[in-house]
Amino acid sequence: MLGIGTIVIGAADVRRAAGFWTRALGYVPRDGEVEGDWTVLVPPGGTGPGLAIGLSTTPVQRHPRVHLDLYAGDAADQAAEVERLVSLGAERVDWDLYPDDPDFVVLADTEGNRFCVIDTGR
C-alpha cells in the first residue's frame, strides 16, 4: 500500500523557505544542511511526511490546486498559531473564496505558497 512520504513545494529562495518551514513545523533538514536548489525537511522524531523544497521560477498560483493544511486544536490555538506563523514571515492572504463562518485561515509562506491553518475543534 502506498503512503505519502514527502510533499514537494517550489521556492525562488530555497534557504529562506526552509528557514520558515523549519521554524513553523519544528522540522530539520534530512541531510543536515540546506542546499540552494533542493532540500528535504523531516520531523525530528521521524514520524510524518517530509517537506521537500525545490528551486522554482514558476509563478505562485492565486488559487493553487494543491496546498498544505496545518491543524490547530481549537479556535484559540488556531489564532495563536496564525500569529506565530505571521511573526515568522507568513502573510495573511485576502482569500476571496472564504465560506460564511470558515474554520480555516489562508496564509502564504515566505515564497507566496498558500497554506491553511484549520480549527479542528469544530
C-alpha positions in Angstrom: 0.0 0.0 0.0 1.2 3.5 -0.8 1.5 6.3 1.6 2.6 10.0 1.4 6.3 10.2 2.1 7.2 13.8 1.0 5.2 16.8 0.0 7.1 19.0 -2.5 6.8 22.8 -2.9 8.6 25.2 -5.1 10.6 28.3 -3.9 12.6 31.0 -5.6 14.8 31.1 -2.4 15.1 27.5 -1.0 17.1 28.6 2.0 14.6 31.3 3.0 11.7 28.9 2.6 13.5 26.1 4.5 14.1 28.6 7.3 10.5 29.5 7.5 9.2 25.9 7.5 11.8 24.6 10.0 10.6 27.3 12.4 6.9 26.8 11.5 6.9 23.0 11.9 9.9 22.2 14.0 11.3 20.1 11.2 15.0 19.6 10.5 17.0 19.2 7.2 17.1 15.5 6.4 20.7 15.6 5.3 21.9 18.0 7.9 22.1 21.1 5.7 20.0 23.1 3.3 21.3 23.3 -0.3 20.5 26.3 -2.5 18.4 24.3 -5.0 16.8 21.4 -3.1 16.3 20.3 0.5 14.1 17.9 2.4 12.8 18.7 5.8 11.7 16.0 8.1 10.1 15.7 11.6 12.9 15.3 14.2 11.3 12.1 15.5 11.0 10.6 12.1 7.2 10.2 12.1 5.2 12.0 9.5 5.7 13.2 5.9 8.7 15.2 4.8 8.5 18.6 3.2 10.8 18.9 0.2 11.6 22.4 -1.2 12.9 22.7 -4.7 14.2 25.7 -6.6 11.4 27.0 -8.9 10.8 30.0 -11.1 7.1 29.1 -11.7 4.8 31.9 -10.5 2.7 31.3 -7.4 -0.9 30.3 -8.2 -3.6 32.6 -6.7 -5.8 29.6 -6.2 -3.4 26.6 -6.0 -4.7 23.2 -6.9 -2.7 21.7 -4.0 -1.8 23.2 -0.7 -0.9 22.3 2.9 -3.5 22.2 5.7 -2.0 22.7 9.2 -4.2 21.5 12.0 -4.7 23.5 15.2 -6.6 22.1 18.2 -9.3 24.8 18.5 -10.1 28.4 17.7 -7.7 29.8 20.3 -4.9 27.5 19.2 -5.6 28.5 15.6 -5.4 32.2 16.4 -2.2 31.7 18.3 -0.6 29.6 15.5 -1.6 32.2 12.9 0.0 34.9 14.8 3.1 32.8 15.4 3.4 32.0 11.7 2.9 35.6 10.7 5.7 36.5 13.1 7.9 34.0 11.3 7.3 35.7 7.9 4.0 34.3 6.7 1.4 36.7 5.3 -2.3 36.7 5.6 -4.0 36.1 2.2 -7.0 38.2 1.2 -8.9 35.0 0.2 -11.9 35.6 -2.0 -13.3 32.1 -1.6 -13.9 32.0 2.2 -17.3 30.5 3.0 -19.5 32.0 5.7 -18.0 31.2 9.1 -14.8 29.4 7.9 -12.9 27.0 10.1 -9.6 27.9 8.2 -7.3 30.9 7.7 -5.3 31.2 4.5 -1.7 32.3 4.8 1.2 32.4 2.4 4.8 31.4 3.3 7.8 33.5 2.5 7.7 32.4 -1.1 3.9 33.1 -1.6 2.9 29.4 -1.3 -0.6 29.3 0.1 -1.5 27.1 3.1 -4.3 26.9 5.6 -4.4 26.8 9.4 -7.5 24.7 10.4 -9.5 24.9 13.6 -10.1 21.2 14.2 -12.2 21.8 17.3 -15.3 22.5 15.3 
